[in-house]
């Protein structure tokens, strides 16, 4: 039978850790040096106001919804996808974004948008008594 023998060098693990650290540092520097794509810089030409879902008002759900909007060369929205956020709020965010118009550009682009839903921004908040409801 063959025997396998391992030899450990005193500084072996330390140098491997150092190489790993150097590679991670280089990757971090490269990520910062690469500019964002120009397609993400499309300006919104016309924006439809957000509608706050009635069920979200009643349940007092607030928060941020991040969506990814795909825009064609003419500035029309061709696709909307929720990246993160509450599902109850995301449908309202997607519906509003589908009606937006963007500045025309050279080809299609993907734009990431963050929309904030806060009950303080909408009048007639659910849960607060109005006249005649006491």
N, C-alpha and C positions, 0 to 999 in steps of 0.2 A: 504494500500500500504506500501511496505517496503521502508525505506529510507536508502540510502547508505551514510555512512559518512567516510570521509578520515581524517586521522590525519597526519599531517606533523611534523616530528621531525626536530629540528633546524639544525643538522649536517647530515641529511639523504642523500641529494644530493651530498654533499662533499665526504662522505665516498664511495658512489657508484662510483663517478668519480675516486677516488683513487684506488678502486678495479679494475676498467677498465684499468687504467694506468699500474698497476702492472701486469695484465694479458698480456697486449701488450708488456711490457718490457720482460716478461718471454718468450713469443713467439719469440721475436727478438733474444734473447740469444740462444734459442734452434735451430733456423734456422742457426745461425752462427756455432754452435757446430756440426751440422750434416755434415759430409764430402760429397763431390760430389761423384757420383757413379764412380766406376773404369771403367765402360764401355765408359765413355766420354773421356778417355785418350788415345784412339787409335791414333797412329801416321800415317800420310799419307806416304805411301811407294813410290808411283809415282803419280804425279799431272799433269794433262793436262792443258796447259795455257788457260786462259780466252779469249774468243773472244768478242770484243766490238761490239754490234749490230750496223749496219750501220745507222739505223734510230735514235738511241740514239746519235751517233756521230753528225749527222746533226742537231738534236734538242739540242745538247750540254747538254745532261742529264748525270749527275754524281751522285755518291752516294754509300752507302753501302747496300749490300744485305746480309741478314742473312738466312742461310739455315740449315735444319736439315737433316743429312745424316744417313741412316740406313745401317749398315754394318753387314755381316754374319760372322761366325767363321773363314772363310778362308780369310777374308779381302776384299771380293767383295761387291760392293755397290748394295743393293737390293731396296733402295727407297730414294727419294729426295723430300723434301717439303720446299717451301719458307715460312719463318716465318715473315720476314718484308723486305721492300725495294720496289723500283720502279718496276712495272710489266714489263716494257720494258727491264730492266736489269736482272730481275730474271730468265727469260727463258734461257739466256746465262749462268748464274751461275749454274742453274740446269743441263744444257747440259754438261758443263765441269765436274761437280762433279760426274755425272753418269759414267764417264770414269776413275775416280781415283781408285787407289788400296790402301788399308790400311794394316797395320800390322795384321797378324792373331791373334786371341785371343780366350778366352773361351766363346763361344756363340756369339749371336748377340749383337750389341751395337748401341747406337744413339749418333752421334757426331754433335755438333752445330758448324757451321763455319761462319765466317764473311768475305765477299769478297768485296773489294773496287774497284769501277770503277772510274777512274779519267782520263780525256782527256789528261792530261800532260804525262801520262804513254804510250800513243799510238802515234806513228808517223803519220803524215798526218792528223792532227786534222781538223775536219770539221769547216768551217767558217773562216779559215785563208787562204788567197790567196797564191797559189803556182805559180811557173813560168808560164807565159802565160795566167793567169786568170785575170789580172788586168783590 
